[in-house]
Amino acid sequence: MTDERSYPARPFVGVGVVVFQADRVLLIQRGKPPRLGQWSLPGGVQEVGETVHEAARREVREEAGVEIDILGLIDVVDSIRHDNTGRVQFHYTLVDLAAEWRAGEATAGSDAMAARWTALAEIGGLGLWAETVRIVRQGEAMRGSPQRKLSR
């Protein structure tokens, strides 16, 4: 049985959030496809009537138990996965945001098998999806930029 996100008739809008706490970033171990079991950024599908920022705050809270303050937009990425026959199995347009930790302990919630803080210096050696590493690095660079407040 497939859910509505598998073999979709249209793309789904999702959010990914690079949550910083000092020199660490929040990662979750995915509890559902795509990329089941892999470490990734918290995030998920935007709900009808919800802004992108609201979706980001909700997903981080649900998946990792953490409250955040949004810093701004990092990038917009298309994630399209085909099955063995070439059919589109998953299609997401992901809005990646940077955020700062405000409160809460990193604990796995819905859609996550685990949640943890990871040193930014270790991100490249964790076997993460290359796009995740790129987004974290881009968010890290943006975080130090005086322009970051303009994208709120």
N, CA, C and O atoms as a GROMACS GRO file, in nm:
protein
  608
    1MET      N    1   0.084  -0.118   0.000
    1MET     CA    2   0.000   0.000   0.000
    1MET      C    3   0.088   0.125   0.000
    1MET      O    4   0.190   0.128   0.069
    2THR      N    5   0.051   0.225  -0.076
    2THR     CA    6   0.128   0.349  -0.081
    2THR      C    7   0.044   0.461  -0.022
    2THR      O    8  -0.079   0.458  -0.026
    3ASP      N    9   0.112   0.560   0.033
    3ASP     CA   10   0.040   0.677   0.082
    3ASP      C   11   0.032   0.779  -0.030
    3ASP      O   12   0.087   0.758  -0.138
    4GLU      N   13  -0.036   0.889  -0.005
    4GLU     CA   14  -0.057   0.990  -0.110
    4GLU      C   15   0.072   1.057  -0.156
    4GLU      O   16   0.074   1.120  -0.261
    5ARG      N   17   0.179   1.044  -0.078
    5ARG     CA   18   0.306   1.106  -0.116
    5ARG      C   19   0.386   1.017  -0.210
    5ARG      O   20   0.475   1.065  -0.280
    6SER      N   21   0.357   0.888  -0.212
    6SER     CA   22   0.424   0.797  -0.305
    6SER      C   23   0.352   0.802  -0.438
    6SER      O   24   0.229   0.797  -0.443
    7TYR      N   25   0.428   0.812  -0.545
    7TYR     CA   26   0.373   0.822  -0.681
    7TYR      C   27   0.269   0.934  -0.689
    7TYR      O   28   0.153   0.910  -0.724
    8PRO      N   29   0.311   1.055  -0.656
    8PRO     CA   30   0.218   1.168  -0.646
    8PRO      C   31   0.172   1.219  -0.783
    8PRO      O   32   0.239   1.200  -0.884
    9ALA      N   33   0.056   1.284  -0.782
    9ALA     CA   34   0.005   1.351  -0.901
    9ALA      C   35   0.061   1.493  -0.910
    9ALA      O   36   0.052   1.558  -1.015
   10ARG      N   37   0.118   1.541  -0.800
   10ARG     CA   38   0.173   1.676  -0.795
   10ARG      C   39   0.286   1.680  -0.692
   10ARG      O   40   0.293   1.592  -0.606
   11PRO      N   41   0.374   1.778  -0.700
   11PRO     CA   42   0.479   1.791  -0.599
   11PRO      C   43   0.420   1.832  -0.464
   11PRO      O   44   0.314   1.892  -0.456
   12PHE      N   45   0.491   1.798  -0.358
   12PHE     CA   46   0.456   1.842  -0.223
   12PHE      C   47   0.557   1.947  -0.179
   12PHE      O   48   0.677   1.935  -0.206
   13VAL      N   49   0.508   2.052  -0.111
   13VAL     CA   50   0.596   2.153  -0.055
   13VAL      C   51   0.637   2.107   0.084
   13VAL      O   52   0.552   2.075   0.168
   14GLY      N   53   0.765   2.105   0.107
   14GLY     CA   54   0.816   2.066   0.237
   14GLY      C   55   0.913   2.169   0.289
   14GLY      O   56   0.961   2.255   0.215
   15VAL      N   57   0.942   2.160   0.418
   15VAL     CA   58   1.041   2.246   0.480
   15VAL      C   59   1.151   2.160   0.540
   15VAL      O   60   1.127   2.050   0.589
   16GLY      N   61   1.272   2.213   0.536
   16GLY     CA   62   1.385   2.154   0.606
   16GLY      C   63   1.445   2.266   0.690
   16GLY      O   64   1.453   2.380   0.644
   17VAL      N   65   1.488   2.234   0.812
   17VAL     CA   66   1.534   2.339   0.901
   17VAL      C   67   1.672   2.306   0.956
   17VAL      O   68   1.692   2.203   1.019
   18VAL      N   69   1.766   2.397   0.932
   18VAL     CA   70   1.899   2.387   0.990
   18VAL      C   71   1.892   2.464   1.122
   18VAL      O   72   1.894   2.587   1.124
   19VAL      N   73   1.885   2.388   1.232
   19VAL     CA   74   1.872   2.449   1.365
   19VAL      C   75   2.010   2.452   1.430
   19VAL      O   76   2.073   2.349   1.452
   20PHE      N   77   2.054   2.574   1.460
   20PHE     CA   78   2.185   2.593   1.522
   20PHE      C   79   2.171   2.613   1.672
   20PHE      O   80   2.077   2.676   1.720
   21GLN      N   81   2.266   2.558   1.745
   21GLN     CA   82   2.282   2.585   1.888
   21GLN      C   83   2.433   2.597   1.910
   21GLN      O   84   2.504   2.496   1.915
   22ALA      N   85   2.481   2.719   1.924
   22ALA     CA   86   2.626   2.746   1.934
   22ALA      C   87   2.695   2.687   1.811
   22ALA      O   88   2.664   2.726   1.698
   23ASP      N   89   2.790   2.594   1.830
   23ASP     CA   90   2.863   2.536   1.717
   23ASP      C   91   2.810   2.398   1.680
   23ASP      O   92   2.882   2.314   1.626
   24ARG      N   93   2.681   2.375   1.709
   24ARG     CA   94   2.619   2.246   1.677
   24ARG      C   95   2.495   2.266   1.591
   24ARG      O   96   2.438   2.375   1.585
   25VAL      N   97   2.455   2.157   1.524
   25VAL     CA   98   2.336   2.157   1.441
   25VAL      C   99   2.249   2.038   1.482
   25VAL      O  100   2.302   1.933   1.520
   26LEU      N  101   2.119   2.053   1.473
   26LEU     CA  102   2.024   1.949   1.510
   26LEU      C  103   2.001   1.853   1.394
   26LEU      O  104   1.971   1.896   1.282
   27LEU      N  105   2.016   1.723   1.420
   27LEU     CA  106   1.987   1.620   1.320
   27LEU      C  107   1.883   1.524   1.376
   27LEU      O  108   1.877   1.500   1.496
   28ILE      N  109   1.801   1.470   1.286
   28ILE     CA  110   1.707   1.364   1.324
   28ILE      C  111   1.735   1.242   1.238
   28ILE      O  112   1.781   1.255   1.124
   29GLN      N  113   1.708   1.125   1.293
   29GLN     CA  114   1.717   1.002   1.215
   29GLN      C  115   1.576   0.975   1.163
   29GLN      O  116   1.482   0.957   1.241
   30ARG      N  117   1.563   0.971   1.030
   30ARG     CA  118   1.432   0.963   0.967
   30ARG      C  119   1.360   0.833   1.003
   30ARG      O  120   1.418   0.724   0.995
   31GLY      N  121   1.234   0.846   1.042
   31GLY     CA  122   1.153   0.730   1.078
   31GLY      C  123   1.058   0.686   0.969
   31GLY      O  124   0.988   0.586   0.985
   32LYS      N  125   1.056   0.760   0.857
   32LYS     CA  126   0.967   0.728   0.744
   32LYS      C  127   1.039   0.754   0.613
   32LYS      O  128   1.134   0.834   0.610
   33PRO      N  129   0.996   0.688   0.504
   33PRO     CA  130   1.054   0.719   0.372
   33PRO      C  131   1.017   0.862   0.331
   33PRO      O  132   0.920   0.916   0.384
   34PRO      N  133   1.089   0.923   0.242
   34PRO     CA  134   1.212   0.871   0.181
   34PRO      C  135   1.330   0.882   0.278
   34PRO      O  136   1.326   0.956   0.376
   35ARG      N  137   1.433   0.809   0.248
   35ARG     CA  138   1.558   0.806   0.326
   35ARG      C  139   1.537   0.755   0.469
   35ARG      O  140   1.598   0.805   0.564
   36LEU      N  141   1.451   0.655   0.483
   36LEU     CA  142   1.424   0.592   0.612
   36LEU      C  143   1.553   0.549   0.681
   36LEU      O  144   1.638   0.484   0.619
   37GLY      N  145   1.569   0.586   0.807
   37GLY     CA  146   1.685   0.547   0.886
   37GLY      C  147   1.806   0.637   0.871
   37GLY      O  148   1.902   0.624   0.948
   38GLN      N  149   1.805   0.726   0.774
   38GLN     CA  150   1.920   0.814   0.753
   38GLN      C  151   1.909   0.939   0.842
   38GLN      O  152   1.800   0.983   0.877
   39TRP      N  153   2.025   0.993   0.876
   39TRP     CA  154   2.029   1.118   0.951
   39TRP      C  155   2.004   1.234   0.855
   39TRP      O  156   2.055   1.235   0.743
   40SER      N  157   1.925   1.329   0.900
   40SER     CA  158   1.884   1.440   0.815
   40SER      C  159   1.847   1.560   0.901
   40SER      O  160   1.859   1.557   1.023
   41LEU      N  161   1.803   1.664   0.834
   41LEU     CA  162   1.752   1.782   0.903
   41LEU      C  163   1.606   1.759   0.939
   41LEU      O  164   1.536   1.689   0.867
   42PRO      N  165   1.559   1.817   1.049
   42PRO     CA  166   1.416   1.808   1.078
   42PRO      C  167   1.338   1.884   0.972
   42PRO      O  168   1.385   1.984   0.918
   43GLY      N  169   1.218   1.836   0.945
   43GLY     CA  170   1.132   1.902   0.847
   43GLY      C  171   1.020   1.811   0.804
   43GLY      O  172   1.007   1.699   0.852
   44GLY      N  173   0.939   1.861   0.713
   44GLY     CA  174   0.827   1.782   0.664
   44GLY      C  175   0.739   1.864   0.573
   44GLY      O  176   0.777   1.973   0.529
   45VAL      N  177   0.622   1.811   0.545
   45VAL     CA  178   0.530   1.871   0.449
   45VAL      C  179   0.450   1.984   0.513
   45VAL      O  180   0.400   1.972   0.625
   46GLN      N  181   0.439   2.092   0.439
   46GLN     CA  182   0.358   2.206   0.480
   46GLN      C  183   0.211   2.167   0.473
   46GLN      O  184   0.168   2.102   0.378
   47GLU      N  185   0.134   2.207   0.574
   47GLU     CA  186  -0.009   2.178   0.577
   47GLU      C  187  -0.087   2.295   0.517
   47GLU      O  188  -0.040   2.409   0.518
   48VAL      N  189  -0.206   2.266   0.466
   48VAL     CA  190  -0.293   2.369   0.409
   48VAL      C  191  -0.324   2.473   0.517
   48VAL      O  192  -0.359   2.438   0.629
   49GLY      N  193  -0.312   2.599   0.481
   49GLY     CA  194  -0.340   2.709   0.573
   49GLY      C  195  -0.224   2.747   0.663
   49GLY      O  196  -0.239   2.832   0.751
   50GLU      N  197  -0.111   2.685   0.643
   50GLU     CA  198   0.007   2.706   0.728
   50GLU      C  199   0.114   2.779   0.647
   50GLU      O  200   0.139   2.744   0.532
   51THR      N  201   0.177   2.880   0.706
   51THR     CA  202   0.289   2.945   0.638
   51THR      C  203   0.411   2.855   0.644
   51THR      O  204   0.415   2.759   0.722
   52VAL      N  205   0.511   2.885   0.562
   52VAL     CA  206   0.635   2.807   0.563
   52VAL      C  207   0.701   2.816   0.701
   52VAL      O  208   0.750   2.715   0.752
   53HIS      N  209   0.703   2.934   0.761
   53HIS     CA  210   0.765   2.950   0.893
   53HIS      C  211   0.688   2.871   0.999
   53HIS      O  212   0.748   2.809   1.087
   54GLU      N  213   0.555   2.873   0.992
   54GLU     CA  214   0.475   2.793   1.086
   54GLU      C  215   0.503   2.645   1.068
   54GLU      O  216   0.516   2.572   1.167
   55ALA      N  217   0.513   2.600   0.944
   55ALA     CA  218   0.544   2.459   0.917
   55ALA      C  219   0.680   2.422   0.974
   55ALA      O  220   0.696   2.315   1.032
   56ALA      N  221   0.778   2.510   0.957
   56ALA     CA  222   0.912   2.483   1.009
   56ALA      C  223   0.911   2.469   1.161
   56ALA      O  224   0.968   2.375   1.216
   57ARG      N  225   0.846   2.562   1.228
   57ARG     CA  226   0.839   2.556   1.375
   57ARG      C  227   0.768   2.429   1.421
   57ARG      O  228   0.813   2.362   1.514
   58ARG      N  229   0.656   2.396   1.356
   58ARG     CA  230   0.580   2.277   1.393
   58ARG      C  231   0.661   2.150   1.372
   58ARG      O  232   0.666   2.065   1.461
   59GLU      N  233   0.724   2.137   1.256
   59GLU     CA  234   0.799   2.015   1.227
   59GLU      C  235   0.915   1.995   1.323
   59GLU      O  236   0.939   1.883   1.368
   60VAL      N  237   0.988   2.100   1.355
   60VAL     CA  238   1.100   2.088   1.448
   60VAL      C  239   1.048   2.048   1.587
   60VAL      O  240   1.108   1.964   1.654
   61ARG      N  241   0.939   2.109   1.628
   61ARG     CA  242   0.879   2.075   1.758
   61ARG      C  243   0.832   1.929   1.759
   61ARG      O  244   0.860   1.856   1.855
   62GLU      N  245   0.762   1.886   1.654
   62GLU     CA  246   0.709   1.749   1.648
   62GLU      C  247   0.820   1.644   1.639
   62GLU      O  248   0.812   1.540   1.705
   63GLU      N  249   0.921   1.670   1.558
   63GLU     CA  250   1.024   1.569   1.533
   63GLU      C  251   1.134   1.567   1.638
   63GLU      O  252   1.195   1.463   1.662
   64ALA      N  253   1.161   1.682   1.700
   64ALA     CA  254   1.278   1.689   1.789
   64ALA      C  255   1.252   1.756   1.924
   64ALA      O  256   1.343   1.764   2.006
   65GLY      N  257   1.130   1.804   1.949
   65GLY     CA  258   1.098   1.862   2.078
   65GLY      C  259   1.164   1.995   2.108
   65GLY      O  260   1.179   2.032   2.224
   66VAL      N  261   1.202   2.068   2.005
   66VAL     CA  262   1.279   2.191   2.020
   66VAL      C  263   1.199   2.310   1.967
   66VAL      O  264   1.130   2.298   1.865
   67GLU      N  265   1.209   2.423   2.035
   67GLU     CA  266   1.149   2.549   1.990
   67GLU      C  267   1.259   2.632   1.923
   67GLU      O  268   1.373   2.632   1.968
   68ILE      N  269   1.223   2.702   1.815
   68ILE     CA  270   1.322   2.774   1.735
   68ILE      C  271   1.280   2.916   1.704
   68ILE      O  272   1.163   2.953   1.714
   69ASP      N  273   1.379   2.996   1.665
   69ASP     CA  274   1.358   3.128   1.606
   69ASP      C  275   1.413   3.122   1.464
   69ASP      O  276   1.530   3.090   1.444
   70ILE      N  277   1.329   3.152   1.366
   70ILE     CA  278   1.369   3.147   1.226
   70ILE      C  279   1.464   3.262   1.195
   70ILE      O  280   1.438   3.377   1.232
   71LEU      N  281   1.575   3.230   1.128
   71LEU     CA  282   1.671   3.332   1.084
   71LEU      C  283   1.643   3.377   0.942
   71LEU      O  284   1.654   3.496   0.911
   72GLY      N  285   1.607   3.283   0.853
   72GLY     CA  286   1.580   3.319   0.715
   72GLY      C  287   1.594   3.202   0.620
   72GLY      O  288   1.619   3.089   0.661
   73LEU      N  289   1.576   3.232   0.493
   73LEU     CA  290   1.579   3.133   0.385
   73LEU      C  291   1.722   3.099   0.347
   73LEU      O  292   1.805   3.188   0.326
   74ILE      N  293   1.750   2.969   0.337
   74ILE     CA  294   1.880   2.923   0.287
   74ILE      C  295   1.870   2.896   0.138
   74ILE      O  296   1.948   2.950   0.059
   75ASP      N  297   1.774   2.811   0.098
   75ASP     CA  298   1.762   2.772  -0.043
   75ASP      C  299   1.629   2.702  -0.065
   75ASP      O  300   1.561   2.664   0.031
   76VAL      N  301   1.592   2.686  -0.190
   76VAL     CA  302   1.477   2.605  -0.230
   76VAL      C  303   1.531   2.496  -0.321
   76VAL      O  304   1.599   2.524  -0.419
   77VAL      N  305   1.500   2.370  -0.288
   77VAL     CA  306   1.558   2.254  -0.356
   77VAL      C  307   1.448   2.159  -0.400
   77VAL      O  308   1.354   2.133  -0.324
   78ASP      N  309   1.459   2.108  -0.521
   78ASP     CA  310   1.368   2.003  -0.567
   78ASP      C  311   1.428   1.868  -0.537
   78ASP      O  312   1.543   1.841  -0.571
   79SER      N  313   1.350   1.782  -0.472
   79SER     CA  314   1.393   1.645  -0.442
   79SER      C  315   1.298   1.551  -0.514
   79SER      O  316   1.181   1.537  -0.477
   80ILE      N  317   1.349   1.487  -0.619
   80ILE     CA  318   1.268   1.398  -0.702
   80ILE      C  319   1.334   1.262  -0.705
   80ILE      O  320   1.451   1.250  -0.741
   81ARG      N  321   1.260   1.160  -0.667
   81ARG     CA  322   1.314   1.023  -0.666
   81ARG      C  323   1.230   0.937  -0.759
   81ARG      O  324   1.107   0.933  -0.750
   82HIS      N  325   1.300   0.866  -0.849
   82HIS     CA  326   1.234   0.774  -0.943
   82HIS      C  327   1.250   0.631  -0.895
   82HIS      O  328   1.349   0.597  -0.829
   83ASP      N  329   1.152   0.546  -0.927
   83ASP     CA  330   1.164   0.404  -0.894
   83ASP      C  331   1.242   0.333  -1.005
   83ASP      O  332   1.291   0.397  -1.098
   84ASN      N  333   1.252   0.201  -0.996
   84ASN     CA  334   1.329   0.122  -1.094
   84ASN      C  335   1.273   0.129  -1.235
   84ASN      O  336   1.345   0.103  -1.332
   85THR      N  337   1.145   0.163  -1.248
   85THR     CA  338   1.083   0.171  -1.381
   85THR      C  339   1.088   0.312  -1.438
   85THR      O  340   1.046   0.334  -1.552
   86GLY      N  341   1.140   0.407  -1.360
   86GLY     CA  342   1.150   0.545  -1.408
   86GLY      C  343   1.034   0.633  -1.365
   86GLY      O  344   1.035   0.754  -1.391
   87ARG      N  345   0.933   0.575  -1.300
   87ARG     CA  346   0.820   0.655  -1.252
   87ARG      C  347   0.865   0.740  -1.133
   87ARG      O  348   0.951   0.700  -1.055
   88VAL      N  349   0.805   0.858  -1.120
   88VAL     CA  350   0.835   0.945  -1.007
   88VAL      C  351   0.770   0.886  -0.882
   88VAL      O  352   0.647   0.877  -0.872
   89GLN      N  353   0.854   0.844  -0.787
   89GLN     CA  354   0.805   0.785  -0.663
   89GLN      C  355   0.780   0.893  -0.557
   89GLN      O  356   0.681   0.886  -0.484
   90PHE      N  357   0.869   0.992  -0.550
   90PHE     CA  358   0.854   1.104  -0.458
   90PHE      C  359   0.894   1.232  -0.530
   90PHE      O  360   0.988   1.232  -0.610
   91HIS      N  361   0.822   1.341  -0.503
   91HIS     CA  362   0.857   1.472  -0.559
   91HIS      C  363   0.822   1.579  -0.456
   91HIS      O  364   0.706   1.605  -0.427
   92TYR      N  365   0.928   1.639  -0.401
   92TYR     CA  366   0.913   1.745  -0.302
   92TYR      C  367   0.985   1.871  -0.350
   92TYR      O  368   1.092   1.862  -0.410
   93THR      N  369   0.926   1.985  -0.324
   93THR     CA  370   0.995   2.112  -0.334
   93THR      C  371   1.023   2.153  -0.190
   93THR      O  372   0.931   2.182  -0.114
   94LEU      N  373   1.151   2.155  -0.155
   94LEU     CA  374   1.191   2.177  -0.016
   94LEU      C  375   1.239   2.320   0.006
   94LEU      O  376   1.330   2.368  -0.062
   95VAL      N  377   1.178   2.387   0.100
   95VAL     CA  378   1.217   2.521   0.140
   95VAL      C  379   1.305   2.506   0.264
   95VAL      O  380   1.256   2.470   0.371
   96ASP      N  381   1.434   2.532   0.248
   96ASP     CA  382   1.529   2.514   0.358
   96ASP      C  383   1.552   2.646   0.430
   96ASP      O  384   1.587   2.747   0.369
   97LEU      N  385   1.532   2.643   0.562
   97LEU     CA  386   1.544   2.761   0.646
   97LEU      C  387   1.653   2.741   0.751
   97LEU      O  388   1.682   2.629   0.792
   98ALA      N  389   1.712   2.852   0.793
   98ALA     CA  390   1.805   2.851   0.906
   98ALA      C  391   1.729   2.899   1.029
   98ALA      O  392   1.643   2.986   1.020
   99ALA      N  393   1.764   2.841   1.144
   99ALA     CA  394   1.698   2.880   1.269
   99ALA      C  395   1.796   2.865   1.385
   99ALA      O  396   1.894   2.791   1.376
  100GLU      N  397   1.769   2.937   1.492
  100GLU     CA  398   1.844   2.924   1.616
  100GLU      C  399   1.757   2.854   1.719
  100GLU      O  400   1.637   2.879   1.728
  101TRP      N  401   1.819   2.765   1.795
  101TRP     CA  402   1.752   2.698   1.907
  101TRP      C  403   1.709   2.803   2.007
  101TRP      O  404   1.784   2.896   2.039
  102ARG      N  405   1.587   2.789   2.058
  102ARG     CA  406   1.536   2.878   2.162
  102ARG      C  407   1.516   2.804   2.294
  102ARG      O  408   1.551   2.854   2.400
  103ALA      N  409   1.457   2.682   2.287
  103ALA     CA  410   1.428   2.606   2.409
  103ALA      C  411   1.404   2.460   2.375
  103ALA      O  412   1.376   2.425   2.260
  104GLY      N  413   1.414   2.375   2.476
  104GLY     CA  414   1.381   2.234   2.462
  104GLY      C  415   1.503   2.144   2.448
  104GLY      O  416   1.610   2.187   2.406
  105GLU      N  417   1.482   2.019   2.485
  105GLU     CA  418   1.585   1.915   2.472
  105GLU      C  419   1.560   1.839   2.343
  105GLU      O  420   1.445   1.813   2.308
  106ALA      N  421   1.665   1.803   2.273
  106ALA     CA  422   1.652   1.725   2.149
  106ALA      C  423   1.612   1.582   2.183
  106ALA      O  424   1.693   1.504   2.232
  107THR      N  425   1.485   1.550   2.156
  107THR     CA  426   1.434   1.415   2.177
  107THR      C  427   1.348   1.376   2.058
  107THR      O  428   1.274   1.458   2.005
  108ALA      N  429   1.358   1.251   2.016
  108ALA     CA  430   1.284   1.204   1.899
  108ALA      C  431   1.134   1.211   1.924
  108ALA      O  432   1.085   1.170   2.030
  109GLY      N  433   1.063   1.263   1.826
  109GLY     CA  434   0.918   1.269   1.831
  109GLY      C  435   0.861   1.199   1.710
  109GLY      O  436   0.917   1.100   1.662
  110SER      N  437   0.749   1.249   1.660
  110SER     CA  438   0.684   1.188   1.544
  110SER      C  439   0.777   1.192   1.423
  110SER      O  440   0.851   1.289   1.403
  111ASP      N  441   0.773   1.089   1.344
  111ASP     CA  442   0.850   1.078   1.219
  111ASP      C  443   1.001   1.067   1.239
  111ASP      O  444   1.075   1.065   1.140
  112ALA      N  445   1.049   1.062   1.362
  112ALA     CA  446   1.193   1.052   1.386
  112ALA      C  447   1.223   0.933   1.477
  112ALA      O  448   1.151   0.906   1.572
  113MET      N  449   1.331   0.861   1.443
  113MET     CA  450   1.376   0.750   1.526
  113MET      C  451   1.467   0.801   1.638
  113MET      O  452   1.474   0.740   1.745
  114ALA      N  453   1.536   0.911   1.613
  114ALA     CA  454   1.629   0.970   1.709
  114ALA      C  455   1.651   1.116   1.673
  114ALA      O  456   1.627   1.157   1.560
  115ALA      N  457   1.698   1.194   1.770
  115ALA     CA  458   1.734   1.334   1.749
  115ALA      C  459   1.860   1.362   1.829
  115ALA      O  460   1.875   1.314   1.941
  116ARG      N  461   1.950   1.441   1.770
  116ARG     CA  462   2.075   1.471   1.842
  116ARG      C  463   2.137   1.600   1.789
  116ARG      O  464   2.113   1.642   1.675
  117TRP      N  465   2.217   1.662   1.875
  117TRP     CA  466   2.299   1.776   1.835
  117TRP      C  467   2.432   1.722   1.787
  117TRP      O  468   2.490   1.633   1.849
  118THR      N  469   2.482   1.776   1.676
  118THR     CA  470   2.608   1.732   1.617
  118THR      C  471   2.696   1.854   1.592
  118THR      O  472   2.649   1.957   1.544
  119ALA      N  473   2.823   1.841   1.624
  119ALA     CA  474   2.918   1.950   1.600
  119ALA      C  475   2.923   1.982   1.451
  119ALA      O  476   2.930   1.892   1.368
  120LEU      N  477   2.921   2.109   1.418
  120LEU     CA  478   2.929   2.151   1.278
  120LEU      C  479   3.055   2.096   1.212
  120LEU      O  480   3.053   2.064   1.093
  121ALA      N  481   3.163   2.085   1.286
  121ALA     CA  482   3.289   2.034   1.231
  121ALA      C  483   3.280   1.888   1.188
  121ALA      O  484   3.362   1.842   1.108
  122GLU      N  485   3.180   1.814   1.238
  122GLU     CA  486   3.166   1.671   1.207
  122GLU      C  487   3.068   1.642   1.094
  122GLU      O  488   3.057   1.528   1.050
  123ILE      N  489   2.996   1.742   1.047
  123ILE     CA  490   2.889   1.722   0.949
  123ILE      C  491   2.937   1.650   0.823
  123ILE      O  492   2.868   1.562   0.773
  124GLY      N  493   3.053   1.686   0.772
  124GLY     CA  494   3.104   1.627   0.648
  124GLY      C  495   3.139   1.480   0.658
  124GLY      O  496   3.147   1.413   0.555
  125GLY      N  497   3.160   1.428   0.778
  125GLY     CA  498   3.203   1.289   0.794
  125GLY      C  499   3.095   1.194   0.841
  125GLY      O  500   3.126   1.083   0.883
  126LEU      N  501   2.969   1.234   0.836
  126LEU     CA  502   2.861   1.150   0.889
  126LEU      C  503   2.788   1.066   0.785
  126LEU      O  504   2.697   0.991   0.819
  127GLY      N  505   2.827   1.077   0.658
  127GLY     CA  506   2.758   1.002   0.554
  127GLY      C  507   2.620   1.058   0.521
  127GLY      O  508   2.533   0.986   0.472
  128LEU      N  509   2.600   1.187   0.548
  128LEU     CA  510   2.473   1.252   0.516
  128LEU      C  511   2.459   1.267   0.366
  128LEU      O  512   2.557   1.266   0.293
  129TRP      N  513   2.334   1.281   0.321
  129TRP     CA  514   2.306   1.314   0.182
  129TRP      C  515   2.385   1.440   0.148
  129TRP      O  516   2.385   1.535   0.227
  130ALA      N  517   2.452   1.443   0.034
  130ALA     CA  518   2.537   1.556  -0.004
  130ALA      C  519   2.460   1.688  -0.003
  130ALA      O  520   2.515   1.792   0.034
  131GLU      N  521   2.334   1.684  -0.041
  131GLU     CA  522   2.252   1.805  -0.042
  131GLU      C  523   2.230   1.857   0.100
  131GLU      O  524   2.224   1.978   0.121
  132THR      N  525   2.217   1.768   0.196
  132THR     CA  526   2.202   1.809   0.336
  132THR      C  527   2.327   1.880   0.384
  132THR      O  528   2.319   1.984   0.450
  133VAL      N  529   2.443   1.825   0.353
  133VAL     CA  530   2.570   1.887   0.392
  133VAL      C  531   2.581   2.026   0.329
  133VAL      O  532   2.621   2.121   0.396
  134ARG      N  533   2.546   2.037   0.201
  134ARG     CA  534   2.552   2.166   0.132
  134ARG      C  535   2.462   2.268   0.200
  134ARG      O  536   2.502   2.383   0.222
  135ILE      N  537   2.340   2.228   0.234
  135ILE     CA  538   2.245   2.320   0.297
  135ILE      C  539   2.294   2.363   0.435
  135ILE      O  540   2.282   2.480   0.471
  136VAL      N  541   2.349   2.270   0.512
  136VAL     CA  542   2.404   2.305   0.644
  136VAL      C  543   2.517   2.406   0.628
  136VAL      O  544   2.522   2.506   0.700
  137ARG      N  545   2.607   2.380   0.535
  137ARG     CA  546   2.721   2.472   0.514
  137ARG      C  547   2.673   2.609   0.467
  137ARG      O  548   2.725   2.712   0.510
  138GLN      N  549   2.574   2.610   0.378
  138GLN     CA  550   2.520   2.737   0.329
  138GLN      C  551   2.451   2.812   0.444
  138GLN      O  552   2.463   2.934   0.454
  139GLY      N  553   2.379   2.740   0.528
  139GLY     CA  554   2.316   2.802   0.645
  139GLY      C  555   2.417   2.856   0.743
  139GLY      O  556   2.398   2.963   0.802
  140GLU      N  557   2.525   2.782   0.761
  140GLU     CA  558   2.633   2.825   0.850
  140GLU      C  559   2.695   2.955   0.800
  140GLU      O  560   2.722   3.046   0.879
  141ALA      N  561   2.717   2.965   0.669
  141ALA     CA  562   2.773   3.087   0.611
  141ALA      C  563   2.675   3.204   0.624
  141ALA      O  564   2.714   3.316   0.656
  142MET      N  565   2.547   3.176   0.600
  142MET     CA  566   2.444   3.279   0.610
  142MET      C  567   2.430   3.329   0.754
  142MET      O  568   2.409   3.448   0.778
  143ARG      N  569   2.443   3.238   0.847
  143ARG     CA  570   2.429   3.270   0.989
  143ARG      C  571   2.527   3.379   1.032
  143ARG      O  572   2.496   3.462   1.117
  144GLY      N  573   2.646   3.378   0.973
  144GLY     CA  574   2.746   3.478   1.007
  144GLY      C  575   2.735   3.606   0.927
  144GLY      O  576   2.809   3.701   0.951
  145SER      N  577   2.642   3.609   0.830
  145SER     CA  578   2.628   3.724   0.742
  145SER      C  579   2.538   3.831   0.803
  145SER      O  580   2.436   3.798   0.863
  146PRO      N  581   2.575   3.958   0.788
  146PRO     CA  582   2.488   4.065   0.838
  146PRO      C  583   2.359   4.076   0.757
  146PRO      O  584   2.264   4.140   0.802
  147GLN      N  585   2.353   4.014   0.639
  147GLN     CA  586   2.234   4.020   0.554
  147GLN      C  587   2.125   3.923   0.600
  147GLN      O  588   2.011   3.934   0.553
  148ARG      N  589   2.154   3.830   0.688
  148ARG     CA  590   2.059   3.725   0.723
  148ARG      C  591   1.926   3.778   0.777
  148ARG      O  592   1.822   3.718   0.750
  149LYS      N  593   1.928   3.885   0.850
  149LYS     CA  594   1.805   3.940   0.909
  149LYS      C  595   1.710   3.994   0.802
  149LYS      O  596   1.590   4.008   0.827
  150LEU      N  597   1.762   4.024   0.684
  150LEU     CA  598   1.679   4.080   0.577
  150LEU      C  599   1.586   3.979   0.515
  150LEU      O  600   1.488   4.017   0.451
  151SER      N  601   1.612   3.849   0.531
  151SER     CA  602   1.531   3.749   0.464
  151SER      C  603   1.415   3.699   0.549
  151SER      O  604   1.346   3.606   0.508
  152ARG      N  605   1.392   3.757   0.664
  152ARG     CA  606   1.282   3.713   0.752
  152ARG      C  607   1.147   3.739   0.693
  152ARG      O  608   1.046   3.708   0.756
   0.00000   0.00000   0.00000
